[in-house]
């Protein structure tokens, strides 16, 4: 795996994130991933409005490695994994804010470039590939 940049964003564990077992509900991890995608799009591509997202989510998965409790301070790291002709993968890692060797969860989501006017998938534009190249764990 090659050296690459990551976008890091702090995640606040909210009271409503906690389930009856006293830890963050597993579905909330996917919401944290969504916050990471939002931060990545803003920081790397300068996209703020969801209407400007050029792709759609087609798959997501998560490995739950350690329970998150109210009061835990988290950082979400996001970078790019596999890149295809029309799709690419976001990778995520939820770590302790103070000790990034402590991992609470990790996952990935597959995104497909999509033309909403024509309602069909499209190839990834070259300018997008150039903007994300430093954040990919694979050579582009």
C-alpha positions as CSV (number, residue, x, y, z in Angstrom):
1,X,0.0,0.0,0.0
2,X,1.4,3.4,-1.0
3,X,1.6,6.4,1.3
4,X,-1.4,8.7,0.9
5,X,-3.2,11.6,2.6
6,X,-6.3,11.2,4.8
7,X,-9.0,13.6,5.7
8,X,-9.6,13.6,9.5
9,X,-12.7,15.0,11.1
10,X,-13.6,14.9,14.8
11,X,-16.9,13.2,15.6
12,X,-19.0,14.2,18.6
13,X,-20.8,11.3,20.3
14,X,-24.3,12.5,21.0
15,X,-26.6,11.2,23.7
16,X,-29.0,10.1,21.0
17,X,-26.3,7.9,19.3
18,X,-26.3,5.6,22.4
19,X,-28.6,2.5,22.4
20,X,-30.0,0.5,25.3
21,X,-26.7,-1.4,25.6
22,X,-24.9,1.8,26.6
23,X,-22.8,2.2,23.4
24,X,-23.1,3.8,20.0
25,X,-25.7,1.9,17.9
26,X,-24.1,0.1,15.0
27,X,-26.3,2.1,12.4
28,X,-24.8,5.3,13.7
29,X,-21.3,4.3,12.5
30,X,-22.7,4.6,9.0
31,X,-23.8,8.2,9.8
32,X,-20.3,8.9,11.0
33,X,-19.0,7.6,7.7
34,X,-21.4,10.0,6.0
35,X,-20.0,12.9,7.9
36,X,-16.5,11.8,6.7
37,X,-17.7,11.8,3.1
38,X,-19.1,15.3,3.6
39,X,-15.8,16.5,5.0
40,X,-13.8,14.9,2.2
41,X,-16.0,16.5,-0.5
42,X,-15.7,19.9,1.1
43,X,-11.9,19.8,1.8
44,X,-10.8,18.1,-1.4
45,X,-13.4,19.0,-4.0
46,X,-14.9,22.2,-2.4
47,X,-18.4,20.7,-2.7
48,X,-20.9,21.8,0.0
49,X,-24.3,21.3,-1.5
50,X,-25.4,17.6,-1.7
51,X,-27.1,18.5,-5.0
52,X,-23.6,18.9,-6.4
53,X,-22.4,15.4,-5.4
54,X,-21.5,13.7,-8.8
55,X,-22.0,10.1,-7.5
56,X,-24.3,7.8,-5.6
57,X,-23.8,5.3,-2.9
58,X,-24.2,1.7,-4.1
59,X,-22.6,-0.3,-1.2
60,X,-21.4,0.2,2.3
61,X,-20.0,-2.0,5.0
62,X,-18.5,-1.7,8.5
63,X,-16.5,-3.7,10.9
64,X,-17.3,-2.9,14.5
65,X,-14.1,-3.4,16.5
66,X,-14.6,-1.7,19.8
67,X,-17.7,-0.2,21.5
68,X,-18.0,3.6,21.5
69,X,-19.5,5.1,24.7
70,X,-20.8,8.5,25.5
71,X,-17.8,10.7,26.4
72,X,-15.4,8.9,24.0
73,X,-13.6,11.4,21.7
74,X,-13.4,10.1,18.1
75,X,-11.7,11.1,14.9
76,X,-12.8,9.7,11.6
77,X,-10.2,9.2,8.9
78,X,-11.3,9.0,5.3
79,X,-9.3,8.2,2.1
80,X,-9.8,6.7,-1.3
81,X,-9.3,3.0,-2.1
82,X,-10.0,1.1,-5.3
83,X,-10.8,3.2,-8.4
84,X,-12.6,1.8,-11.4
85,X,-13.9,3.3,-14.6
86,X,-17.2,4.5,-13.1
87,X,-16.8,3.7,-9.4
88,X,-14.4,4.3,-6.5
89,X,-14.2,3.4,-2.9
90,X,-14.1,5.6,0.2
91,X,-12.3,3.9,3.1
92,X,-13.1,4.9,6.8
93,X,-11.5,4.3,10.1
94,X,-12.9,5.6,13.4
95,X,-10.1,6.0,15.9
96,X,-9.6,7.5,19.4
97,X,-8.9,11.2,19.1
98,X,-5.9,11.1,21.5
99,X,-4.5,7.6,20.5
100,X,-5.0,6.8,16.9
101,X,-3.8,3.3,17.4
102,X,-7.1,2.6,19.1
103,X,-9.6,1.7,16.3
104,X,-13.3,1.5,17.1
105,X,-14.5,0.6,13.6
106,X,-13.5,0.6,9.9
107,X,-15.4,0.3,6.7
108,X,-15.8,1.2,3.1
109,X,-18.4,2.5,0.7
110,X,-18.6,2.2,-3.1
111,X,-19.6,5.3,-5.0
112,X,-20.7,5.3,-8.7
113,X,-20.5,8.4,-10.8
114,X,-24.0,9.2,-12.0
115,X,-25.7,11.6,-14.4
116,X,-29.0,12.5,-12.7
117,X,-30.4,14.2,-15.9
118,X,-30.0,11.0,-17.9
119,X,-30.5,8.7,-15.0
120,X,-27.4,6.6,-15.8
121,X,-23.9,5.9,-14.7
122,X,-20.9,7.7,-16.3
123,X,-17.2,7.4,-16.3
124,X,-15.2,9.2,-13.6
125,X,-13.9,12.5,-15.0
126,X,-10.1,13.0,-15.3
127,X,-10.2,16.2,-13.2
128,X,-11.8,14.3,-10.3
129,X,-9.1,11.6,-10.5
130,X,-6.4,14.4,-10.4
131,X,-8.0,16.0,-7.3
132,X,-8.2,12.7,-5.3
133,X,-4.9,11.2,-6.4
134,X,-3.0,12.2,-3.2
135,X,-5.7,10.6,-1.1
136,X,-5.7,7.2,-2.8
137,X,-4.0,4.1,-1.4
138,X,-3.5,2.9,-5.0
139,X,-1.6,4.4,-7.8
140,X,-3.9,6.2,-10.3
